[in-house]
C-alpha cells in the first residue's frame, strides 16, 4: 500500500511538472517509485536558478544532475517520499512555474 501511494504521488508530480511550459520529464514512460528526472532546459533557466528560487520559498527540489550528466541538459533528480502530500507537490509545481517564467 505504501509503495502504491508513493508511485501514485510520483506520477502526479511528474504529470503536473510536465504540464509547465518548457519543463520536460525524460523517461516519463518508465515506471518510477519515488525518483524521476525533470529537465528545465526548455525554460531557459538553469537548475541552479530554479533551485535558488525554490529555496527562497523553503522548498528543496532535488539534486542537480547537469554537471554529472550533461547529456540530460539542465536536469534535476526529484524524489517524492511517503511524507510528501499532494499539497506539497502542488506547492513545488507552483514554485517551479514561477521560477521558470
N, C-alpha and C positions, 0 to 999 in steps of 0.2 A: 504494500500500500504506500509506504514512504517513497519508494523508488518511482512508482507511477505518478505520485503527486509532484515529485521533482521533475520528472520528464515532462509533465503537462505544463508546469510553470516555465521550464526551459523553452518549450515550444512556443508558449505565449510570448515570452521575451523576444525570441528570435523573430516571430511574426511581427510584433509591434515595432521593433527596431528596424526591421527590413522594410517597413512602410514609410520610413522617414526618407525625404529626398536626399539622394546621394549616398545613403548608407546601404551597404550590401552585406549579406550573410553568406560567406563562402561555405560550401559543404552543407547547405541548408537541407538538402535531400537525404543526408545521412542521419542515423539515429544519434541522439545526444541525451546523456543522462543529466548532466548539470553544467557542462562547459561547452562553449561554442565560440567561433571567431566572428568578430564584427569588423568590417572594413570601412573606414571613413574616407578613403581616397577620393571618392566621388563628391565629397562635400567641400574639397579644397582645404580642409583642416588636417593638421597632424594629430596623431594620437595624443601627444603631449599637450596640445592646445585643448583638445576635448576633455582630457582628464583634469587639466588645471581648472577649467570652468566647472566641471562636476565637483571637484574637491572644494571649491568655494561654496558649494551647496551642501557639503557634508557627505558627498557620495563618492565611494571608492569604486572605480569602474573597471577593474581588471588589470591584466598585465600587458604592457606594450610589447608587441611582437615585431615591430618594424625594423629594429636593428638585427635581431637574430634570424628573422625570416623575411628578408627584403622582397622576395617574390610575392608575398601576401600584401604588399603595399602598406598603407597606414592602417594596420590592423591591431586589434587587441583581443586577448583571450578573456572572455567574460564567464563568470560562474554564477549559477543560480542555486543556492543551497536550500536545505529544508527550512531554514529560519526566515527566508525571504517570502514576503507576501505579494499578492497581486498589486497591492497599493505601492509596495517598494519598487516593483518592476515598472509600474506606471510613472512613478517619480523619476526613475532612471531614464525612461523613454522621453519624458518631458524635458529633462535636463539635457539629454543628448540633442534633442530637437532644437533647443535654444542655443546650445554650444556650436551647432553646425550651421546656423543661419548666417 
